[in-house]
Amino acid sequence: MALNILFLVAGRFSGINECLIKTFSKNNRINSIDVINPTIAVRPVWGKLRLSSFLNSFLGDLAAINDYGREWKYYHWRTPFAFNKMTQCCEEAIRSYRKREIDAVLMTQTIFSFSQNKPDLPSFIFTDNTNRLTQETPFKDEFKLHFQTSARWQRLEKETYLKADKVFVIGPHVRTSLIDFYGLDPKRVVAVGGGSNITTNLNKNPEFREKSYKDRVLLFVGRDFKRKGGGDLLQAFKIVKKKFKDAKLIIVGCRPKVKIDGVEIVGKLNPEQLEEYYEKVQVFVMPSLFEPWGNVWIEAMTYQLPCVGTNVGSIPFIIEDGKTGFIVKPKNPKEIAERLIYLFENPHMMEQLGREGFLKAIKNFTWDKVVDTIVTEIAATLKEKLNTSLSLK
């Protein structure tokens, strides 16, 4: 039976929402997927102007200012006030679509809930992080990291998880957090992985192909330079530069004020422009201090790049140390430099790690695989609910 899904989303979610929508739309086990963005409840959208939206937007700003002061703009969506208003919007949507034979509701993240009470439709969540994991990172005082500390918000988050029939998580560390801290039944939490948000090269060249590793060019891709370990990378690059005068580092996604020989600052790029850089470099490195997931490593692996990352979050789940790249300790420029120097000294190892990374990415980390797993789990839950209903009659 082909499924009809109501999909509740807010924002880009690092490009994940768009990838999921596209992949669901082409899955032969999905009949329809209707997308609702509840943020209209607290932020007016031109062409959909409502007096209530303007009022809620104003009240939402006041709530964020009251709770978070100068940081209020980021937290506009992350106050109990906004949470409840967006939840009301979702509740109305579910009630409306209930008449159109929707089989299940799926939402990403937990900045709102399905409804005030447990919905009468099978309901599912896809997320890459928990508020608890953000609070627990040991480096949160070294860069700007946003998380909610109020007991009310934490209660709303936990209640949302408990309302779901199943929670799909992008990495195993998130699954552990939901089970150990939020008290979810392990059977209801499924790690499904993630995929590459850039697939043009795979569409053109789905097979492993020859790549040159004779140059010594590193690539960093990230918007939050501090959180992504940019400072540690620069220190490591200085060490690498002493060994290899021709070494280069390209920084994409941000514009830190850096004056180091061999460092090229590119700034933000669209996916098509970013592809050019993945093609021409030899190693991808991003020594993050905190990382819920990190699609960029998967993107880099599809371009046959050996990857260097830290042992935080799900990075060790993506990068296999010594097989597809190297895992280093966070805040350790010396260890980063040692790994990069080793790779530059051994081009054959760069090729070997790049090959293994490519094979792992196309086998384990695709949005098609993620969606297939989600659809299978949703179908199984629907079948189980139907059997339970029949047995009670």
ABEGO torsion letter per residue (X at the ends): XBBBBBBBBBEAGGGAAAAAAAAAAABAABABBBBBBAAAAABBBBGABBAAAAAAAAAAAAAAAAAAEAAAAAAAAABAAAAAAAAAAAAAAAAAAAAAGBABBBBBEAABBABABBBABBBBBBBABBAAAAAABAAAAABBBBBBABAAAAAAAAAAAAABABBBBABAAAAAAAAAAAGBBAAABBBAEBBBABAAAAAABABBBBBBAABBBBBBBBABAAAAGAAAAAAAAAAAAAABAABBBBBBGBBBBBBBBGBBBAEBBBAAAAAAAAAABABBBBBBABBABGAAAAAAAAAGBBBBBBBBEAAAAABBBGAAEBBBBBGBAAAAAAAAAAAAABAAAAAAAAAAAAAAAAAABBAAAAAAAAAAAAAAAAAAAAAAAAAAX
